[in-house]
């Protein structure tokens, strides 16, 4: 799959996940309190949605960063280095974020 296709797919996913996140987390039917957010995060479905939201944010941001960095001719010879660094950064960020989501 080409990078621009990943960018388009994650952009659509971001719109969907952001809409769901804002409705559920920021405009709940009850009073917005910490205890209600903790209650919502007890459901595995909510954890899956938040994890997919995190994944789509990371994929969108990291592929965009790669495109911007490799767009400059002077940096284009470092493509493999950028792929390795951004992939490792993405894996680390996803692990850390998913660990935070799933330990609620």
Secondary structure, DSSP 8 states (H G I E B T S, - for coil): --HHHHHHHHHHHHHHHHHHHIIIIIS-SS---HHHHHHHTTSHHHHHHHHHHHHHHHHHHHHHHHHHHHHSGGGGGGHHHHHHHHHHHHHHHHHHHHHHHHT-
